[in-house]
Amino acid sequence: MFPAERHPRRRRSARRDERRDKIEREAADYLLSAAEETAAEYDRGIDTDSAFGDPQRLIPDYARENAVDHIVMGVHGRAEEDRSLVGRVAETVFFRFPVSVTTIR
């Protein structure tokens, strides 16, 4: 038996998690950089940031801490009758945070 911290599979899993996290951070940096460049082409400025975790908590917390006055977020809502038109994260942000929220589908 291996102790949990020395188990070979757990180490591989941790390395995979580190690689995945690195790829996600690089992808976020690339996308946010592209958004900033596009805004600059139209003589506009935008503030961008990325975080990893529970978006239902992260988005409102970030908005409060940084005095955000407008949130723009993509959605992939469902069209089923028993579901709202936006996903749970957008719905939570929309109904629990008192700023303008624009959703893009």
C-alpha angles and dihedrals in degrees: 000000000000124000109246094253093051100042109124094223093051090053091051090049091051090050090050090050090051091049091047091049091050092050091048092050091048091048091049092049091050094049094045091047090052090050091051091050092049091050090049090053087062094043091253131126128214134183116228134186138160134212135172124225138058106352092200088066102028098055098052092040092051092046092052094046093049101038092242113186100187133028123200117192139167119238136195097195125180124245095209117123094236093052133066120251092251131048125263095263095052090044092052093048092044097051101034104043122066101219134090112283122195117194123200121199 
